[in-house]
Each structure stands twice: as C-alpha cells, then as structure tokens.
Amino acid sequence: MRVILDTSVLVAAARSRNGASHQLLSMLPNSDFEIALTVALYTEWQAVLTRPSHLPPGVTVDAALGFLRYLASVAHLQDVYFLWRPFLRDPNDDMVLECAVASGSQFIVTHNVKDFRRAIELNVQAIEPADFLRLLRNRP
C-alpha cells in the first residue's frame, strides 16, 4: 500500500525518538507500505526540516538533507499531471493531497487530520501516525 507522509510527521520524528512518527520513519523501507513523494512535497520537506527550529540538537543542515535524500531514495516518485486546487483550505495541504491521488495512496499520514477532512471525497483517508501503526499491526 502506498501512503503519503505529511511534513508534520517528519517534524515530529525530528523532535522525538519516542513517538509514532519516529517509529514509522525507522521502519522504512517496509514491505507493508511504501511512501510516495512528488518534487513539490520533497521541496516542502527540505524547506521545513532545514529550519533551525526543526533541527534536532547536534544535527546539521547537511545531515538533515542527507536523511531526506534517503527518504526520497526509498519512496515511489510520483509525477502529478492534474491539480485539485483549490480543494483544501491550505495550498500546501492541496499539494499533499495531489500526491496522494496521483499515486493511488490510501492514506495521508499526518498530525493535522482535520486539515484533510475533504480528502475522503477523493478516496484518501487522513490518519495519525499512531493509528497508522495500529492499522499495520492489525493487518492479516
């Protein structure tokens, strides 16, 4: 199954090694799920995760970029040939939703589920990282 990782999941994983976001990232690559990624989403990841406020103590910008390159290397790279904008309130969220629809992803894993309420209209479900981990554990 393909999923999209919203930037909020990467930020949470950078802030704490104890949460579901970090656990999810440390499972990659994984035979049960594959992340999908567009150039636009990757660019957002870079812009947000290299901000000094989001870098963990002792982690350099180069190290953060190296980790993002690793994520890109294990992701399904998706082109988007159609836009759904405006669909959600935030244009950055529209970009995430477009990646999900174009890649056939079932889920957007995010800490901002409420921002993706309308995604279900396009057969994509927003789900928090802990709930996604539970879903993986309960799969037959």
Secondary structure, 3 states (H helix, E strand, C coil): CEEEECHHHHHHHHHCCCCHHHHHHHCCCCCCCEEEECHHHHHHHHHHHCCHHHCCCCCCHHHHHHHHHHHHHHCEECCCCCCCCCCCCCHHHHHHHHHHHHHCCCEEECCCHHHHHHHHHHCCEEECHHHHHHHHHCCC
